[in-house]
Amino acid sequence: MNTEKQKKLITAEEWETRLDQIPISRTQINKLIINYLVSEGFQNAAEQFSKESSTELNLDISLQARNQIRIAIVSGEIDKSIQLINDLDPNLLQEQPGLLFALRLQKLVTYIRENKISEALAYGQEVLVPTAKGNPELLNELEKALSLLAFSDIQESPLAEISSPAYKLKIASDVNAAILKNKGKNQETTSLGQAFKVLEWTQKKLDKTVSFPKIALSEFKL
């Protein structure tokens, strides 16, 4: 029996009408956006949005430092980002060697992208191999990065993603989340991430009985 036919069908027009009837104030939306920007460490954006929307901004004491760390990672200044992380939380990278490895791997990728082959090989052998030794997952990541050496243009590699700005943003977000967690703060409860988790759960529950226009949550990286 086709269970899909048993579902109640809600058209896109009807769905939009129902959504428009949900009472959500602009103030609530603005606060949610502010919380997300602060939790992710986007200091300048949070301050600018606060001014433009007249929304109160409760600055996290670590916001400026987290913002500087994010900028350093995205800019490819890996040594600087590591120093900033250690200044803010000296134990973080010791407790989470996977994060340190991910950061250092980006330095290796930068060497390869700049065609500094000898530096890349030396850095990989002296810094990354000892860290990854005995850890199959890290060794696999190292092998992937080193495989970029086989391409004259990294963008032609199947693994070009690891040298992309989006990948750096992901690492920056992972570092930011780890910092917040170490400070006893749950990033998911102070950002849009929690709202998306609730939405994902709700859509799955509703999908069992109703056919409706769904939001493709996989397109959002919160």
C-alpha positions as CSV (number, residue, x, y, z in Angstrom):
1,M,0.0,0.0,0.0
2,N,1.4,3.4,-0.9
3,T,1.6,5.4,2.3
4,E,2.4,8.6,0.4
5,K,-1.2,8.6,-0.9
6,Q,-2.5,8.4,2.6
7,K,-0.8,11.7,3.6
8,K,-2.8,14.9,3.7
9,L,-1.5,17.2,0.9
10,I,-0.8,20.8,1.7
11,T,-0.1,22.9,-1.3
12,A,2.7,25.5,-1.4
13,E,0.1,28.3,-1.5
14,E,-1.7,27.0,1.5
15,W,1.6,26.4,3.4
16,E,2.7,30.0,2.8
17,T,-0.7,31.2,4.1
18,R,-0.3,29.2,7.3
19,L,3.3,30.4,7.8
20,D,2.1,34.0,7.4
21,Q,-0.4,33.5,10.3
22,I,2.3,32.5,12.8
23,P,2.9,35.4,15.2
24,I,6.7,36.0,15.2
25,S,7.8,39.5,16.1
26,R,10.6,41.3,14.4
27,T,12.2,41.7,17.9
28,Q,12.3,38.0,18.4
29,I,13.9,37.5,14.9
30,N,16.5,40.3,15.6
31,K,17.5,38.7,19.0
32,L,17.9,35.3,17.3
33,I,20.2,36.9,14.7
34,I,22.2,38.7,17.3
35,N,22.6,35.6,19.4
36,Y,23.9,33.7,16.3
37,L,26.4,36.4,15.4
38,V,27.7,36.6,18.9
39,S,27.9,32.9,19.4
40,E,29.8,32.5,16.1
41,G,32.2,35.2,16.9
42,F,31.2,37.7,14.3
43,Q,31.9,40.8,16.3
44,N,31.7,43.5,13.6
45,A,28.5,42.1,12.1
46,A,26.9,41.8,15.6
47,E,27.7,45.4,16.4
48,Q,26.5,46.7,13.1
49,F,23.3,44.7,13.2
50,S,22.7,45.9,16.7
51,K,22.9,49.5,15.6
52,E,20.8,49.0,12.5
53,S,18.0,47.0,14.2
54,S,18.2,48.9,17.6
55,T,18.6,45.5,19.3
56,E,20.4,45.2,22.6
57,L,23.8,43.6,22.3
58,N,25.2,41.7,25.3
59,L,28.8,41.3,24.5
60,D,30.5,38.0,25.4
61,I,33.8,38.7,27.1
62,S,35.5,36.4,24.6
63,L,33.8,37.8,21.5
64,Q,36.7,40.0,20.4
65,A,39.2,37.2,20.8
66,R,37.0,34.7,19.0
67,N,36.5,37.2,16.2
68,Q,40.2,37.6,15.8
69,I,40.8,33.8,15.8
70,R,38.1,33.4,13.1
71,I,39.7,36.1,10.9
72,A,43.1,34.6,11.3
73,I,41.9,31.1,10.3
74,V,39.9,32.3,7.3
75,S,42.9,34.5,6.2
76,G,45.2,31.5,6.3
77,E,47.3,32.9,9.2
78,I,47.4,29.6,10.9
79,D,50.4,30.2,13.3
80,K,48.7,33.4,14.4
81,S,45.4,31.7,15.0
82,I,47.1,29.0,17.1
83,Q,48.8,31.6,19.2
84,L,45.5,33.5,19.7
85,I,43.7,30.3,20.7
86,N,46.5,29.5,23.2
87,D,46.3,33.0,24.6
88,L,42.5,32.6,25.1
89,D,42.4,29.0,26.3
90,P,45.9,27.4,26.8
91,N,44.5,23.9,27.3
92,L,42.1,23.8,24.4
93,L,44.4,22.5,21.6
94,Q,46.1,20.1,24.0
95,E,42.8,18.6,24.9
96,Q,41.6,18.5,21.3
97,P,44.6,17.5,19.1
98,G,42.2,17.0,16.2
99,L,41.6,20.7,16.0
100,L,45.3,21.5,16.2
101,F,45.9,19.0,13.4
102,A,43.1,20.5,11.2
103,L,44.7,23.9,11.6
104,R,48.2,22.7,10.8
105,L,46.9,20.8,7.9
106,Q,45.7,24.1,6.4
107,K,49.2,25.5,6.7
108,L,50.3,22.5,4.7
109,V,47.7,23.2,2.1
110,T,48.8,26.8,1.9
111,Y,52.4,25.6,1.1
112,I,51.1,23.4,-1.6
113,R,48.8,26.1,-3.1
114,E,51.8,28.5,-3.2
115,N,53.9,25.8,-4.9
116,K,56.3,25.6,-1.9
117,I,56.8,21.9,-2.4
118,S,60.0,21.5,-0.3
119,E,58.4,23.4,2.6
120,A,55.2,21.4,2.3
121,L,57.1,18.1,2.5
122,A,59.3,19.2,5.4
123,Y,56.3,20.5,7.3
124,G,54.3,17.4,6.7
125,Q,57.2,15.1,7.8
126,E,58.4,17.1,10.8
127,V,55.1,18.4,12.2
128,L,52.1,16.5,10.9
129,V,53.3,12.9,10.6
130,P,54.3,12.7,14.3
131,T,50.9,14.0,15.3
132,A,49.0,11.7,13.0
133,K,51.1,8.6,13.8
134,G,48.9,5.9,15.3
135,N,45.7,7.7,14.4
136,P,44.2,6.3,11.2
137,E,41.7,9.1,10.8
138,L,44.4,11.8,10.9
139,L,46.7,9.9,8.7
140,N,43.9,9.6,6.1
141,E,43.4,13.4,6.2
142,L,47.2,13.9,5.8
143,E,47.3,11.6,2.8
144,K,44.4,13.5,1.2
145,A,46.2,16.8,1.7
146,L,49.5,15.4,0.3
147,S,47.7,14.1,-2.7
148,L,47.2,17.7,-3.8
149,L,50.9,17.7,-4.8
150,A,50.0,15.6,-7.8
151,F,48.0,18.5,-9.3
152,S,49.5,21.6,-10.9
153,D,46.2,23.4,-10.1
154,I,44.6,22.4,-6.8
155,Q,41.2,23.4,-8.1
156,E,41.4,20.5,-10.5
157,S,41.8,18.0,-7.7
158,P,38.9,16.0,-6.4
159,L,39.9,17.2,-3.0
160,A,40.0,20.9,-3.8
161,E,37.4,21.4,-1.1
162,I,40.0,21.3,1.7
163,S,41.7,24.4,0.2
164,S,38.5,26.3,-0.2
165,P,37.4,29.3,1.9
166,A,34.3,27.3,3.0
167,Y,36.5,24.7,4.5
168,K,38.4,27.3,6.5
169,L,35.1,28.7,7.7
170,K,34.1,25.2,8.9
171,I,37.4,24.9,10.9
172,A,36.9,28.3,12.3
173,S,33.4,27.4,13.4
174,D,34.6,24.1,15.0
175,V,37.3,26.0,16.9
176,N,34.7,28.6,18.0
177,A,32.3,25.9,19.2
178,A,35.1,24.2,21.2
179,I,36.0,27.5,22.9
180,L,32.4,28.1,23.9
181,K,32.1,24.5,25.2
182,N,35.2,24.9,27.3
183,K,33.7,28.1,28.8
184,G,30.6,26.2,29.8
185,K,28.4,27.6,27.0
186,N,26.4,25.5,24.6
187,Q,26.6,27.1,21.2
188,E,23.5,25.3,19.9
189,T,21.3,26.9,22.6
190,T,22.5,30.4,21.8
191,S,22.3,30.3,18.0
192,L,20.2,29.6,15.0
193,G,21.6,26.1,15.1
194,Q,19.2,25.1,17.8
195,A,16.2,26.5,15.8
196,F,17.3,24.5,12.8
197,K,17.5,21.3,14.9
198,V,14.0,21.8,16.1
199,L,12.9,22.5,12.6
200,E,14.5,19.4,11.3
201,W,12.9,17.3,14.0
202,T,9.5,18.9,13.4
203,Q,9.7,18.3,9.6
204,K,10.5,14.6,10.1
205,K,7.6,14.1,12.5
206,L,5.1,16.0,10.3
207,D,6.3,14.2,7.1
208,K,4.8,11.0,8.5
209,T,1.3,12.2,8.0
210,V,1.4,15.3,5.8
211,S,2.9,16.1,2.4
212,F,4.1,19.7,2.5
213,P,6.8,22.0,1.1
214,K,10.0,21.2,3.0
215,I,13.0,23.4,3.7
216,A,16.2,21.8,2.4
217,L,18.1,22.1,5.7
218,S,21.2,20.5,4.2
219,E,21.8,23.7,2.3
220,F,22.3,25.6,5.6
221,K,25.6,25.4,7.5
222,L,24.7,26.7,10.9
